[in-house]
């Protein structure tokens, strides 16, 4: 359910009216991130004018029988759907991940229709619910690639999403790369930021494209991406010109347990710069798993703040300090949205570079090693 995000009095009135009518969900139902950390919004300095109704909205959906999940990454929960399972999800990155990585079947459902479907147990039999609507309508071929870091996959998803528009793409060139689930999560979130398509296929990687021929139904347009193309998208995501970093923003989408493990390894024995805020958002379930594994103690020892229940698409001041002018993130989704959402410029880079910037309060401004060498070879000599 995405309608649990507080967008004004009408959003709360709608949910409370359903509760007054005795509405109850008929199928297992999870909730997206809400607009505040329900347990800590006062501690975080959130204005009660937002905190009170935003928290009440989450309570209203739970009163209808929805689970207390409060995450934009429901695929990280034990209840994650299986291949071929018919589901109804509304949050864009979750929809794309469910369709593409899990092989479940859903459209991008709008707010309020999502709860109506949960209450009735009925959804339209259209779009990606149908086998023939899941075929690729565009083929994307990648260049030869060197050694990659984790910034590659969100950058690629962002670029391919813009190319695809509303078309479902089949991506060739990653067959031997074995991207992990965190890579696919970052790719999908960035893809969903720039594309209207609810699904992507990666040849040899995603479940329906292990044999790429199975997702093709006749000839489709073919686009070849160069590293120079990716360089242009890199510059789009890096809107900040000032090398200073005031806030490091991690967890869009919500952090996974494996991401916490990696972050803890990068933070071990180090401490952030006193003038940099490091904030990670995650779901409650993953937070408790990471705490039990010992990762949270290391990360909090580094000086980071953990926020659950909400996500960066809903966060602003005072979580982002009023004086902060520049953010750094490893999320292409947030690098795209942050300038409009919170009025700050952004540095986009890998998780390791984000930790380095948290310690130095500066972004090094360099390109990843896999990008400049090949890209410079492709740029015409007169440029």
N, C-alpha and C positions, 0 to 999 in steps of 0.2 A: 504494500500500500504506500503510495507516494503522497496521498492527500493529507497525511499526518504532519506535513510541514505547514507551519503557521504563516498564512499570507494575509491575515487580517481578520476582523471579527466574523466575517461571513464564513470563513473556513471552520471556525469553532462552532458557530451556530448550526451549520449543516450537520456536523458530527453529533452534537448534542441533541438535535432533533431526531436523528436516527436512534440514539440511545433512549430517548423518551418514548419512542414508538416500540421499544422492545427489540430492536434489531439485533440479530446474532449471526455471525458468520457461519456458513455451511461447510466450508472447507478449511484446512489448515492455512493460516494467514499470518504472514510476517509484516513488520513495519519498517519502513525506510527510516533513515536518520530524521530526527525531529529538529526543531530550530534551536534547542538549547540542550546542554548537559543537564538532564532532569535532576540529578542528585547534587550538582555542584554549581548551578548557574549563579546563585547568590555569592558564593565564594569567588567566582570568576568575575564578579562585578557587573553582571548583566542587569540592565534596567528591568525592574519588575513589570513595567508596561509591556515588555516582551516576554519575560520569563514566566509570569503567571499564566497568561493564556496559552503560550506555547506548550508548557508542561501539561496544562489541562486538556489540550487537544490530544496529546499522547494518551492520557488517561481515558479519554472518551473512546478512542479506538480500541483500547484494551477492554473497556467495558462491553464492547461488542464481541469479544472473544479473540481478538488478535493477540499474538504472542508479543511479549516484551523483548523485542529483538533490537530495534532502533539502530539499524545499520544499512548503509548503502551497498554493502557487499554480502547479501544474504546467501550467496553461493559458498561462503566460508562457514556457514552453519551446518550442523549435523543433518539438518532437514533439506540440504541441497538436492535439487531434482536430478533425475537420471535421464539417460539417453531416451528420446522419444516421449518423455512425459509431457502432458499438456498442462501448462501453468499460465498464470496471468501475473506478470510483473510490470511495474510502471517506471522505475528509475532507469535512466538510459544506459548506464554502464552495466547494470545488472541484467537488463534485457539482452544486450549484446553478448555478454559472457554466457548467459544461460543458453541462448541459441547456438552460439559459435563453439564454445569450449566444452559445455556439458552436453550439447545435442538435445536439450529440451526444446519446447515449442511455445513461443509467446510472441505477441506483438508488443510495440511500445504503447502501453495503455495510458490514457490521460488520467489526471486526478479526478476523483469522484466516480468516474466509471469503474475504477478499480474496486472500490468498496461495494458498489452495486453488484459487481460480479461475485465478490466474496460472499455477499448476502444471499445470492440466488444459486450459486454454483454453476452458472451458465455464462458462456462467452461466445462471441461471434466466430463461426467456423470460416475464417478468412485468413489471408496473408500467410505468415510463417507457421500457422497451425496446420497448413496443408503441405504435403510433400512437394507438389509441383511449384509451389511458391518459394521454395528454399534453394532453387537453382541459382548458380552464378550468372550474372548478367554483364560481367566485366572481368577480364583477365589482366592481372598486374604482374609484370616480370621485374625482378630485382637485379641489380648489378652484382658483380663479384664483390664480396665483403671480406674485410680483414677481421682482426680480433675485435669483438664488440664488448661494450659495457651496457649497463642496464638503462642508459639514456636512449639507446637505439630504438627499443620497441615502442615506447610512447611517441617518439618522434615519427617513426614509420607509420604508426596508427593514425596520428594527426594528419600526416601528408596524404595517406591513402584515402582517408575519410573524405578529404576535400576533393580528391579526384573522383571518387565513387559517386558522390551525391546520394541519390536514392537507390543506386544499383548495388546489388550484393556482389562483392568481389571475390575472385579466386586468386590467391597470392602464390606465386611460384618463386622459389629461390631460397627458401628456409628449410628445405627438406633435411639437410644435414646439420642444422643448427640446434635442434632440440630446445626451443624456448620453454622455460618452466612456467608454472601457473602464474607466478607473479609477473613474468614478462607478458603473458597473454592478458592478464588483468590490466596492466598498464597500457598495452596496445589497444585493447577493447574500449577502455574509458576514453582514450584520445580519439579513437575512431568514431565513437558515439558523439563526440563533441563537434566534429565537422561533417558527419554523414547523417543522413536520414534513414539509412538502411539499418534494419534490426539484426543483421547477421553478416559475418564474414567467414570465408573458408581459407585455410592455409594448407596447401598441398603437403601431404605427408605428416601433418601435425594435428589438425582438428578432426574430430571423429567422423564427420561425414565426408571428409576430403582425404582420407588415408589413401584412397584411390581417386585421384582428381577427376577422372572421367565420370564418376558417379554424380558430381555436382554440375556437370555441363549438360545442356540440352540443346545441342546445336552450336554453331559458331557464335562467338561473342566478340566485341571489340577488345583489342589488346593494347595495353599501355606499358611502356618500359620506363622505369624510374632510374634516374642517374643519381649519383651522390651529390652532384651540384644541385639537383632538385631538393634533396634533403637539406642541403646547406641553406637554401632559401627559407625552408620551414623552420630551421634552427634559429635563424635571425628573427623570424616572426615571433617565436616563442620567447626570445630573449629581448624583452622590451626595455630593460633597464640599461642606461648608459653609465650611471654612477656605479663604480665597483663595490661600494659599501653595501653591507647586508645588515638589515635590522631584525628580520624575522625569517626563520627557516620553517617552512610549512610542509609537513609530511602527513600522508594519510588521506589522499584523495585519488581513488576510493580508499575506504578504510584499510588500515594496515592488516596484513595477515600475520600468522604466527611465525612463518618463515622470514618475513620482512623484519619482524621484531628481533629475531635471532641474528640476522645480518646486521641490523643497526646496533645491537648490543656489542657485537664484535668490533664494529668501527668506533664505538664510544669507549670501549674498555680502556681504563687508565688515563682518560682524557677529561677535560672539562671545557664547557662552552665559554665563549667570551662573555664577560659580564653585561655587555650592552646588546647582546643578541638574544632574542626570545626564540626558543626551539619548541614547537608545539606539534604533537602527533595526535591525530584523531583515529578512533577505532571503535569497534563494537564491544559491548560488555563481555560477550562470550570469549572473544579473542583476547581481550585485556586480561581476563582471569587466567586463561591458558598461558599467556606470556608471563604473568606474575608467578604462576606456579613453576614455570621453567627457569625463573631467575633473571629473565631479561629486563623486567621493569626496574628492578633494583639497580642494575647497571645504568640504564637509560636515565633514571631519575638522579643517580649519582653524577651523571654527566651534566645535569642541570636542565633537562627537558621537562616539559609539562605534558601530561596525558589528559586528553579530553575524550569522553565517550558520549554516545547517544546522538551527537550532532556531527556535522562534517564541514569542510572548508567552504562549501557553497552557501552555507548559512552563517558563517562566522564573520564578525567584524570587530569593531572596537567594543570593549577594551581588550579583548583577547589579542587583537592586533593593536599595539600601543598607538596612541594618538600621534606621537611624534615620529612613528616609523614611516619611512618613505619608500623602502625597497625590500622586496621579499625574495626568497630563493626557494625553489621547490624542485622535486624530481617528477612532478606530475604535469604532463603536457596539458591535461584537462584544466588544472588550476592555473597554469601559466597562461592559458587562453582566457579564462574567465576573470582572473583576479583584477586586471586593470579596470574592468567595468564594474565588478562587484564591490571592490574596496578602494578603488582609486589609487592603487600603488603600482609601480613598475616591478618587473619580475626578471630574475635570473633563473634559467632552466638548466639543469645539469643532472648528473648521476647522483645516487645516494651518497657515495663516498665524497664527491665534491661538495654536497650539501653539508656533510659533517665537517669537512675541512673549513668551509666558510663559517660555520657556527663557531669554530675555534678562533678564527682570525678576524671575523667581522668583514671579510672581503671575499668577493668572487674572483677567481684568478682570470676569468675572461677568456680562457683558452678554449679551442675546439677540442672535442674528443679525438683521440688518436686515430680512430677509424674513419673520420670524416675529412680532414684537410688534405691528406696526401693525394688520395684518388680524386677528390673534388678539384684540386688545383690542376690536375692533369686534364680534366675535362673542360676547364674554363678556356675560352679562346685566348690566344696570345695577346691580342690587342686590348683585352679587357683589363 
